[in-house]
Amino acid sequence: MIVVPEAIPQIDLNYLLQVMIYPRDDVSRNRMDHAGIASNVRTWIRQAKSFGEVNVDADVALMLAEAPKLELEFGADIARAGFGGVISGTILGWVVFRHESPETRSSASLHRAFRMVENACKKGGWRGATFDNLRKNIWPIYSPVAHLWAALQILQDRGYSLEHLAAAHGMYELLIMSEWFRLKGEACIPLRANASILDPEETWKVRPEVSEEWPTLDIQCRDLDAWDLGVRIKKRPR
């Protein structure tokens, strides 16, 4: 069991989700943050009105009027990240855990992972995950945060809810697991490859002075099918 220290990383779930959705787009992250703040303010105003009249400052009213709407402006991007991000996490876990075992190390490569995802999506009727799209678009966009998506997959498989992840203990578990995946991915150089599957210059990182205080974690995979998208699609509730 992970014991949460009194001082956990100063990061909330909203910011983390923004990073996972827009790993390479600072402008969109900032707009999404603006939209999130405005959404919270609107909620507070509605709640306050149930107790009586509410006077809203002119600057606040202008901010709310100019703020982008979360659902309208970011809905498609969130759905896109829900697809590309999840797949990037699956690819990372698939390669890392095969590379960990001498018996499967020869099959651990991004090339084979892309083929695995492509075949699974074809059989499952999912569009957009062709080998070329994975290689040229999805993986390059989401690889800097693939370790976060991989950690999220483990926690979701355990039945963790979004509310749990938003709490201190859930956030801590997500971050410490993602750090394990990041380090493994940055050290994982497949056979016949000349670089690791994660670029240390691009991956999203927790500040070293924070992560160096974390306990040592070792994640083991006893069932490689857990990272096979084709198997996961077949097991999905219908």
KATA-V398343 format. One record per helix or strand. SS is the DSSP state (~ for helix, > for strand). FROM is the first residue (numbers start at 1). TO is the last residue. If there is no record, write none. Layout:
<<SS:FROM:TO> <SS:FROM:TO>>
This chain:
<<~:13:21> <~:26:49> <~:58:66> <~:70:100> <~:105:107> <~:110:124> <~:131:157> <~:162:166> <~:168:187> <~:208:211> <~:224:227> <~:229:235>>
